[in-house]
Amino acid sequence: MIHPLEQKTIHDLLLVYDLTGTFVFAISGAMLGVRRQLDIFGILVLSFVASSAGGITRDLLIGAVPPATISDWRYLAVSLAAGVLTFFCAPLIARLRAPILVFDAAGLALFAVAGAQKALAYGLNPLMAALLGMLTGIGGGIARDLFVARTPVVLRSDLYALAAFAGAVPVVVGHELNWPAVLTAIAGAIVCFGLRLMAIRYGWNLPVARPIEGAARDGKSE
């Protein structure tokens, strides 16, 4: 049984992870809106979608309703603040491409860990908890790209979902072995963050399917 003090620590840690990840992913959504020349409303929509879709999907699947993202005003406030900041400071943010990639990797790590921990708190088995941790990390990016009719980056060979899943694994393993939740969360975040940065640095990608001969010409698969 989890000690009340440890339970409060886990709750506070999840909140910090979620809000930090929300801010980072909201900037990524807003920057895509800027590049697509959307108005400020469209940019704010993308910032909210990118930062919240994964968490909302996770909460609906585990029965945590209403989802924290729409029941706690802080999530909306953080995503809108990031969107407004990006709208007015987009040129500066665009010049910070390397730092933004680092922050995106950090956001992915935070969301993957927080998602896995919340799934475990709701009684899911380790495998499903790890998968929901991954979904929390990649769901916002998928929704963001679909909103602008773009094939989601995570589906185009980028080593992104695998990094999120790898970050969730230490969390669920530590839970099964009764290790301190804070330590396993930090370990999971480091694994995800490190793997994502290595993929960016060395261009690691998953294998890509070979195009079917003639499909590109007539737009149909045989």
KETOR-813518 format. One line per field, with one value per residue: residue number from 1; x, y, z of N, C-alpha, C in turn. Coordinates in steps of 0.05 Angstrom, whole numbers, plus 32768, in hexadecimal, padded with zeros to 4 digits. Atoms other than C-alpha are relative to their C-alpha. Layout:
% residues N
drenza (NUM:...)
neast (X:...)
nnorth (Y:...)
nup (Z:...)
caeast (X:...)
canorth (Y:...)
caup (Z:...)
ceast (X:...)
cnorth (Y:...)
cup (Z:...)
//
This chain:
% residues 222
drenza (1:2:3:4:5:6:7:8:9:10:11:12:13:14:15:16:17:18:19:20:21:22:23:24:25:26:27:28:29:30:31:32:33:34:35:36:37:38:39:40:41:42:43:44:45:46:47:48:49:50:51:52:53:54:55:56:57:58:59:60:61:62:63:64:65:66:67:68:69:70:71:72:73:74:75:76:77:78:79:80:81:82:83:84:85:86:87:88:89:90:91:92:93:94:95:96:97:98:99:100:101:102:103:104:105:106:107:108:109:110:111:112:113:114:115:116:117:118:119:120:121:122:123:124:125:126:127:128:129:130:131:132:133:134:135:136:137:138:139:140:141:142:143:144:145:146:147:148:149:150:151:152:153:154:155:156:157:158:159:160:161:162:163:164:165:166:167:168:169:170:171:172:173:174:175:176:177:178:179:180:181:182:183:184:185:186:187:188:189:190:191:192:193:194:195:196:197:198:199:200:201:202:203:204:205:206:207:208:209:210:211:212:213:214:215:216:217:218:219:220:221:222)
neast (8011:7FF0:8001:800D:7FEC:7FF5:8016:8000:7FE8:8005:8013:7FF2:7FED:800F:800A:7FE9:7FFA:8016:8000:7FE8:8003:8015:7FF5:7FED:800F:8011:7FEF:7FFD:8019:8003:7FEC:800B:8015:7FF2:7FF5:8016:800C:801B:8004:7FF9:8012:7FF6:7FE8:8007:800D:7FEB:7FF0:800F:8002:7FE6:7FF8:8014:800E:7FF6:8009:801D:8004:7FF8:8013:8019:7FFC:7FFE:8018:7FFB:8011:7FF7:7FE2:7FF4:7FFA:8017:800C:7FEE:7FFB:7FE3:7FF7:8008:7FF1:7FE4:7FFF:8006:7FE9:7FEB:8009:7FFD:7FE3:7FF6:800B:7FF2:7FE2:7FFA:7FE5:7FEC:8002:7FF7:7FE2:7FF7:8009:7FF4:800C:801C:7FFF:7FF9:8018:8014:7FF8:8006:801D:8007:7FF8:8012:801A:7FFF:7FFE:8019:8016:7FFD:8006:801D:800D:7FFB:8010:801B:8001:7FFA:7FE9:7FE7:7FFD:8013:7FF7:7FEA:800C:800E:7FEB:7FF7:8016:8001:7FEA:8001:801C:8003:7FF3:8010:8017:7FF7:7FFA:8019:800F:7FF7:7FFF:7FE4:7FFB:7FF2:7FE3:7FFA:8005:7FEF:7FE6:7FF2:7FFE:800F:8011:7FF0:7FF3:8015:8006:7FE8:8001:8015:7FF9:7FF5:8016:8010:7FEE:7FFD:8019:8003:7FEC:8004:7FEB:800B:800C:7FF2:7FE7:8006:8009:7FE8:7FF2:800F:7FFC:7FE5:7FFE:800F:7FF2:7FE6:8004:8009:7FEA:7FEE:800C:7FFD:7FE3:7FF5:8012:800B:801B:800B:8001:8017:8009:7FF9:8018:8009:7FFA:8018:8014:7FFC:8008:801E:800D:800F:7FF0:800A)
nnorth (7FE8:7FE8:7FEE:7FE7:7FED:8008:7FFB:7FE4:7FFA:800A:7FEE:7FE7:8005:8002:7FE6:7FF0:800C:7FFA:7FE3:7FFA:800B:7FF0:7FE7:8006:8009:7FEA:7FEF:800E:7FFC:7FE4:7FFB:800B:7FED:7FE8:8008:8003:7FE5:7FFF:7FE8:8005:8014:8019:8006:8008:801B:8013:8002:8010:801C:800D:8004:800C:8017:8019:8003:8004:801C:8012:7FFE:800D:801D:800C:7FF8:7FE9:7FEC:7FF3:7FFF:7FEA:7FE9:7FEE:7FFB:7FEF:7FE8:7FFB:800B:7FED:7FE7:8004:8004:7FE6:7FEE:8008:7FF7:7FE3:7FFA:8008:7FEE:7FE6:8004:8017:7FFE:8007:801D:800E:8000:8011:801A:8015:8001:8009:801D:800A:7FFD:8014:8019:7FFF:8003:801C:8010:7FFA:800B:801E:8009:7FF9:8011:801B:8000:7FFC:801A:8013:7FF7:8008:801D:800F:8013:7FF2:7FFB:7FEC:7FE7:7FF6:7FF7:7FE6:7FEC:7FF9:7FF1:7FE5:7FF1:7FFC:7FFA:7FE3:7FFB:800C:7FEF:7FE7:8003:8006:7FE7:7FF1:8013:800A:801B:7FFD:8005:8019:8017:7FFE:800C:7FF2:8010:7FEF:8011:8014:7FF2:7FFD:801A:8007:7FF0:800A:801B:7FFF:7FF9:8017:8014:7FF7:8004:801C:8008:7FEF:7FEC:7FE5:7FF5:7FE8:8009:800D:7FEB:7FF2:8013:8002:7FE7:7FFF:8013:7FF4:7FE8:8007:800E:7FED:7FEE:8010:8004:7FE6:7FFC:8013:8006:801B:8002:801B:8007:7FF5:8012:7FF9:7FF9:8014:7FF7:7FF7:7FF4:7FE3:7FF6:7FFF:7FFA:8017:8018:8017)
nup (8000:8003:7FE9:8009:8007:801A:8013:8005:8010:801B:800B:8006:8016:8019:8007:800B:801A:8014:8006:800F:801B:800E:800A:8016:8017:800A:8011:801A:800F:8008:8015:8019:8008:800B:801A:8013:8003:7FF4:7FEF:7FE4:7FF5:800A:7FF1:7FE5:8003:8004:7FE7:7FED:800A:7FFF:7FE5:7FF0:800C:7FF5:7FE5:8000:8009:7FEA:7FEA:8009:8001:7FE5:7FF0:7FF0:800C:8018:8002:7FF1:8011:8003:7FE6:7FF1:8011:8004:801A:8015:7FFD:8009:801D:800C:7FFB:8013:801B:8003:8000:801A:8014:8000:8000:8013:800C:7FEC:7FFB:8018:8000:7FEA:8009:7FF0:7FE6:8002:8003:7FE5:7FEF:800A:7FF5:7FE3:7FFD:8006:7FE9:7FEA:8006:8000:7FE4:7FF2:800B:7FF6:7FE3:7FFC:8008:7FEA:7FE9:8006:7FFF:8019:8000:8008:801D:8009:7FF4:8010:801A:7FFB:7FFC:801B:800C:7FF4:800B:801D:8009:8007:8019:8015:8004:800B:801D:800E:8002:8017:8017:8005:7FF6:7FE6:8000:7FF2:8012:8017:7FFA:7FEB:7FE7:7FED:7FF0:7FF3:7FE9:7FEC:7FF4:7FF1:7FE8:7FEF:7FF6:7FE4:7FED:7FFA:7FF3:7FE4:7FF2:7FFA:7FEC:7FE9:7FFE:7FFC:8019:8009:800D:8019:8013:800A:8011:8019:800F:800A:8017:8017:8009:800B:8019:8014:8008:8010:801A:800E:8005:8013:8015:7FFE:800A:8004:801C:800F:8015:801C:8010:8013:801B:800E:7FEE:8000:8019:8003:7FE7:7FF7:7FFA:800F)
caeast (8000:801A:802A:8000:8040:805B:8016:8018:805F:804A:800E:8039:806D:8039:801D:8062:8071:802E:8031:8079:806B:802C:8053:8089:8058:802B:8066:8071:8028:8028:8068:8047:800C:803C:805E:801A:8008:7FCB:7FAB:7FB3:7F75:7F8F:7FD2:7FB2:7F88:7FC6:7FEC:7FB4:7FAC:7FF6:7FFD:7FBD:7FA4:7FD1:7FBE:7F73:7F76:7F9B:7F6A:7F2D:7F4B:7F59:7F18:7F36:7EFC:7EF6:7F3E:7F6D:7F7D:7F36:7F25:7F62:7F68:7FB4:7FBC:7F94:7FB7:7FFC:7FEC:7FCD:8007:8037:800D:800B:8056:8063:8035:805C:80A2:80A0:80DF:8107:80ED:80FB:8144:8147:813D:816F:8155:810D:8120:813F:8100:80D5:80FD:80F5:80AA:80A5:80CA:809E:805E:8073:8085:8048:801A:8036:8032:7FEA:7FD6:7FF6:7FD2:7F91:7FA2:7FB8:7FE8:8031:802F:7FF1:800C:804C:8023:7FF8:8037:804E:8009:800B:804D:803C:7FF0:7FF5:8025:7FFA:7FBC:7FE2:7FFA:7FB6:7F97:7FC2:7FBA:8002:8018:802B:8076:8074:805B:8093:80CE:80E3:80FD:80C8:8094:80C9:80ED:80AB:809E:80E6:80DC:809C:80BC:80E7:80A8:8080:80BB:80C8:807F:807F:80BE:80A4:80DD:80D4:80A6:80CE:810F:80EE:80CD:8110:8130:80F9:80FF:814A:8143:810F:8134:8177:815D:8139:8176:81A1:8170:8172:81BE:81CC:818F:8174:8133:8106:8104:80D7:80AC:80C3:8093:806A:807F:804D:8027:8046:8032:7FE8:7FDB:7FC0:7FDD:7FD9)
canorth (8000:8045:8072:80B3:80DD:80B6:80BB:8106:8108:80DF:810D:814C:812D:811B:8161:8181:8150:815C:81A8:81AB:817C:81A3:81E3:81C3:81A0:81DD:8204:81CD:81D1:821C:821D:81F0:8220:825A:8234:8226:8270:8265:829E:82A4:827A:8242:8245:8241:8205:81E1:81F1:81D3:8196:8187:818D:816B:8136:80FF:810B:8110:80CE:80AC:80C5:80AF:806A:805F:807E:80BC:80E9:8122:8123:814D:8178:8194:8190:81B6:81FD:81FC:81D0:81FF:823B:821E:8209:824D:8272:8249:8258:82A3:82A4:827F:82AD:82EB:82CC:829A:82B6:82B0:826A:8255:8268:823B:81FB:81D1:81E6:81DA:8193:8188:81A3:8177:813B:8150:8158:8113:80F6:8119:8105:80BC:80B5:80DA:80B2:806F:8083:809A:805A:8031:805A:8046:7FFC:7FEC:7FB3:7FC5:7FBC:7FE6:801B:8020:8025:805C:8080:807E:8095:80D0:80E5:80DE:80EB:8137:8137:8108:8133:8172:8158:813D:8182:819F:8163:814B:8103:80FE:8103:80C8:809B:80AF:8087:80BA:8097:80B8:8086:8053:8086:8094:804A:803F:8077:8058:8013:8026:8043:8003:7FD6:7FFF:7FFC:7FB0:7FAB:7FDE:800F:8059:807A:80BA:8095:806B:80A9:80CC:808E:8088:80D1:80CB:808E:80AF:80F1:80D1:80A3:80DC:8109:80D0:80C5:8110:8112:80D4:80D3:8091:807C:8040:8018:8035:800C:800A:802C:7FFE:8003:802C:8043:8088:808E:807D:8089:8043:8005:7FC4)
caup (8000:7FED:8028:8027:8025:7FEA:7FC8:7FCF:7FB4:7F77:7F6C:7F70:7F42:7F0E:7F10:7F05:7ECD:7EAB:7EAF:7E97:7E5D:7E4D:7E45:7E19:7DEB:7DE7:7DCA:7D95:7D81:7D7F:7D54:7D21:7D20:7D13:7CDA:7CBB:7CC2:7CEE:7D14:7D5F:7D6D:7D41:7D64:7DA8:7D91:7D79:7DB9:7DE3:7DB6:7DB4:7DFF:7E15:7DE4:7DFF:7E47:7E37:7E10:7E49:7E7E:7E55:7E4B:7E95:7EAD:7ECC:7EBA:7EB0:7E95:7EBF:7E83:7E80:7ECA:7EE3:7EC9:7ECF:7E91:7E65:7E82:7E75:7E2D:7E1D:7E3C:7E11:7DD3:7DDF:7DEE:7DAD:7D85:7D9A:7D9E:7D64:7D41:7D81:7D8F:7D47:7D50:7D8D:7D65:7D8C:7DD0:7DB9:7DA4:7DE9:7E0B:7DDF:7DF4:7E3D:7E33:7E14:7E4F:7E82:7E60:7E57:7EA0:7EBA:7E8C:7EA3:7EED:7EE7:7EC2:7EFA:7F2E:7F0C:7F10:7EC9:7EBC:7EAF:7E63:7E59:7E89:7E60:7E1F:7E3D:7E53:7E0B:7DF3:7E23:7E05:7DBB:7DBA:7DB9:7D7F:7D56:7D62:7D53:7D0F:7CFC:7D09:7CD2:7CA3:7CAC:7CB4:7CFE:7D08:7D38:7CFF:7CD0:7CEC:7D21:7D61:7D8C:7DA3:7DB3:7DE0:7E04:7E0F:7E27:7E5A:7E74:7E7F:7EBD:7EDD:7ED6:7EE8:7F26:7F39:7F34:7F5F:7F91:7F84:7F98:7F66:7F63:7F51:7F1C:7EFE:7EFA:7EDC:7EA8:7E95:7E8D:7E60:7E33:7E30:7E23:7DED:7DCA:7DCB:7DB0:7D78:7D66:7D6B:7D41:7D15:7D2F:7D0D:7D0A:7CC9:7C93:7C64:7C1C:7BEB:7BC0:7B78:7B51:7B8F:7B8D:7B44:7B47:7B91:7B9B:7BBD:7B98)
ceast (8012:7FFC:7FF4:8015:800B:7FEB:7FFF:8018:7FFC:7FEC:800D:8013:7FF2:7FF6:8016:8007:7FEC:8001:8019:7FFE:7FEB:800B:8012:7FF1:7FEE:8011:8004:7FE7:7FFD:8014:7FF7:7FEA:800C:800B:7FEA:7FF0:7FE3:7FFD:8004:7FED:8009:8019:7FFA:7FF3:8016:8011:7FF1:7FFF:801A:8007:7FEC:7FF3:8009:7FF6:7FE2:7FFA:8006:7FEB:7FE5:8003:8001:7FE9:8004:7FF1:7FF4:801E:800B:8005:7FE9:7FF3:8011:8008:801D:800A:7FF9:8010:801D:8001:7FFA:8017:8017:7FF8:8003:801E:800B:7FF6:8011:801E:8008:801C:8016:8000:800A:801E:800B:7FF9:800C:7FF5:7FE3:8000:8006:7FE7:7FEB:8006:7FFA:7FE2:7FF6:8006:7FED:7FE5:7FFF:8000:7FE6:7FE9:8001:7FF9:7FE2:7FF1:8004:7FEF:7FE3:7FFD:8005:8018:8018:8002:7FEE:8007:8017:7FF6:7FF1:8013:800A:7FEA:7FFE:8015:7FFC:7FE4:7FFC:800C:7FF1:7FE7:8007:8005:7FE7:7FEF:8009:8005:801D:8003:8010:801D:8006:7FFC:8013:801D:8010:8000:7FF4:7FEF:8010:800E:7FEC:7FFB:8018:8000:7FEB:8008:800C:7FEA:7FF0:8010:8004:7FE7:7FFC:8013:7FFF:8018:7FF3:7FF6:800F:801A:7FFA:7FF6:8018:8010:7FF3:8003:801B:8003:7FF3:800F:801A:7FFD:7FF7:8016:8014:7FF5:8002:801D:800B:7FED:7FF4:7FE2:7FF8:7FFF:7FE7:7FF8:8008:7FE7:7FF9:8004:7FE6:7FEC:8002:7FF5:7FE2:7FF1:7FF0:8013:7FF4:7FF3)
cnorth (8019:8012:801B:8015:7FFA:8005:801D:8008:7FF8:8014:801B:7FFD:7FFE:801B:8011:7FF5:8008:801D:8008:7FF5:800E:8019:7FFB:7FF8:8015:8012:7FF2:8002:801C:8007:7FF5:8012:8019:7FF9:7FFD:801A:8001:801A:7FF8:7FEB:7FE4:7FF7:7FF7:7FE4:7FEB:7FFC:7FEF:7FE3:7FF1:7FF9:7FEF:7FE6:7FE5:7FFB:7FFB:7FE3:7FEC:8000:7FF3:7FE2:7FF3:8008:8017:8018:8013:8001:8018:8018:8014:8005:8012:8017:8005:7FF5:8012:8019:7FFE:7FFE:801A:8013:7FF9:8009:801D:8007:7FFA:8013:801A:7FFD:7FEA:8003:7FF8:7FE2:7FF0:7FFE:7FED:7FE3:7FE9:7FFF:7FF6:7FE1:7FF3:8002:7FED:7FE4:7FFE:7FFD:7FE4:7FEE:8004:7FF4:7FE1:7FF6:8006:7FEF:7FE4:8000:8003:7FE7:7FEB:8007:7FF8:7FE2:7FF1:7FEE:800E:8006:8016:801B:800C:800A:801A:8016:8009:8011:801D:8012:8007:8009:801C:8006:7FF5:8011:801A:7FFE:7FFB:801A:8011:7FEE:7FF8:7FE5:8003:7FF9:7FE5:7FE7:8000:7FF9:800E:7FEF:8010:7FEF:7FEC:800C:8003:7FE5:7FF7:800F:7FF6:7FE5:8001:8006:7FE7:7FE9:8007:7FFC:7FE3:7FF7:8011:8013:801B:800C:8018:7FF8:7FF3:8014:800F:7FEE:7FFE:8019:8002:7FEE:800B:8018:7FFA:7FF3:8013:8012:7FF1:7FFD:801A:8004:7FEF:7FF8:7FE4:8001:7FE3:7FF9:800B:7FEC:800A:8007:7FEA:800B:8008:800E:801E:800C:8003:8005:7FE9:7FE9:7FE9:7FEB)
cup (8000:8018:7FF7:7FF8:7FE4:7FEA:7FF8:7FEF:7FE3:7FF2:7FF8:7FE8:7FE5:7FF6:7FF3:7FE5:7FEB:7FF8:7FF0:7FE3:7FF0:7FF3:7FE8:7FE7:7FF4:7FED:7FE5:7FEF:7FF5:7FE9:7FE6:7FF5:7FF3:7FE4:7FEB:7FFD:800A:8010:801D:800C:7FF7:800F:801C:8000:7FFE:8019:8015:7FF7:8004:801D:8010:7FF5:800B:801C:8001:7FF7:8016:8016:7FF8:8000:801C:8012:8013:7FF4:8015:7FFF:800F:7FEF:7FFD:801B:8011:7FEE:7FFA:7FE5:7FE9:8001:7FF6:7FE1:7FF2:8003:7FEC:7FE3:7FFB:7FFF:7FE4:7FEA:7FFE:7FFE:7FED:7FF3:8013:8005:7FE9:7FFF:8015:7FF9:8011:801C:8000:7FFD:801B:8012:7FF8:800B:801E:8004:7FFB:8018:8018:7FFC:8001:801C:800F:7FF7:800B:801E:8005:7FF8:8016:8018:7FFD:7FFC:7FE6:8003:7FF5:7FE2:7FF7:800C:7FF0:7FE5:8003:8006:7FE5:7FF2:800A:7FF3:7FE3:7FF7:7FF7:7FE5:7FE8:7FFA:7FF3:7FE2:7FF0:7FFD:7FE9:7FE8:7FF9:800C:801B:7FFF:800D:7FEF:7FE8:8007:8017:801A:8017:8013:8010:8019:8017:800E:8012:801B:8013:800D:801C:8014:8007:800D:801D:8011:8008:8015:8019:8006:8005:7FE6:7FF5:7FF1:7FE5:7FEB:7FF5:7FED:7FE5:7FEF:7FF4:7FE8:7FE7:7FF5:7FF3:7FE5:7FEA:7FF6:7FEF:7FE4:7FEF:7FF8:7FE9:7FEA:8000:7FF8:8000:7FE2:7FF2:7FEA:7FE5:7FF1:7FED:7FE4:7FF1:8011:7FFF:7FE6:7FFD:801A:800C:8007:7FF1:8012)
//
